[in-house]
Amino acid sequence: MSDKSIMTYETVALDEAEGALVILDQTKLPGEVKILHLTDQKDIWQAIYLLQVRGAPAIGVAAAFGVYLAAKEIKADTYEEFCEAFHQAKEYLNSSRPTAVNLSWALNRMEQVVIDNKEKPIPEIVELLRQESIEIKAEDVWMCRMIGEYGLTLIKDGDGILTHCNAGQLATSKYGTALAPIHLGREKGMNFRVFCDETRPLLQGARLSSFELYADGVDTTVICDNMASQVMKNGWVNAVFVGCDRVAANGDACNKIGTSGVAILAKYYGIPFYVLGPTSTIDMSIEKGEDIVIEQRPQEEVTEMWYKQRMAPQGVKAYNPAFDFADHELIAGIVTEYGIARPPYTESLKEIFRKKAEAQAEGKRHS
Ligand code: MRU
């Protein structure tokens, strides 16, 4: 592996000259740093499905670049033909994973550009799509930094933080969401003790969070998922920080499978449990967690992956939901780029969106 810190790599980027989506292949980390240059829509779909690029915000950015690349290739004589082909390309990428709302959020935003510019020549629309995809990534960096700033107000130097899955730089364009306060704290000369749940079955905590935190000089400890209770009981955890894939209007926060259990444990031990995510992950059209579509993944991820030979007996079934949700009653705060929402979330999330609308009206989307 190269000596370059993983923190200096781009999780997701657009190579304009080559016309490629460039991603850091997260299925190979931490053993190998492999950069993929993807030009084919099938390969981009597959990269999202296989979690070569993963994490709600990173998936959104990858899809925005992906659909721009698809738009560049559309051969259409009329706006209507272009629109139809664009819509198909968008729906195709949108079918790669169902739970993280950032995917459809970014794709809808891209489609809005096509809808809003009906009168323009097609090459001009394609150029606007390029600009929008770049803007989506720039905004992601800004949002994560703001989440980091707000998140930092919740902890102090030396605190112990427990996190689940990877909601770090590898899951976004920079900083991360749940790990943004930690990375930002490092920039300010602070340090924290971070406990990373390994996060069965795909081990995003053990492979990715611990990797990026350690590379950033953070005191990092990997624990098996079933050790979280003991670590909390030991008094080592001051706060739990997790990311999210889709937050419902009532504050129920869907995130990597296991998040719900961690939230219940935190409540039991009296430890504040915070969800950190951009407003692009909040889906006000969904009333409650039960209404969120949970991705089911192949059984082999549980029974075979990571083992030299199949670990579970042939014939037994495996249940493999990729996500669950933390009930809003267990959440001490939802940290967004527009501030920290506190219970009751039915009110405070609306307030966050009011602030966002105000900022956008003043043209202050990001700096
Ligand atoms: O299946 P994954 O690895 O894409 O799941 C990722 C998570 O659950 C993250 O916690 C979430 O997307 C937040 S990323 C900032």
Residues whose N, C-alpha, C, O or C-beta is under 5 A from the ligand:
A	BS01	MRU	R54 G55 A56 P57 H164 C165 N166 A167 G168 A171 T177 Q204 G243 C244 D245 N255 K256
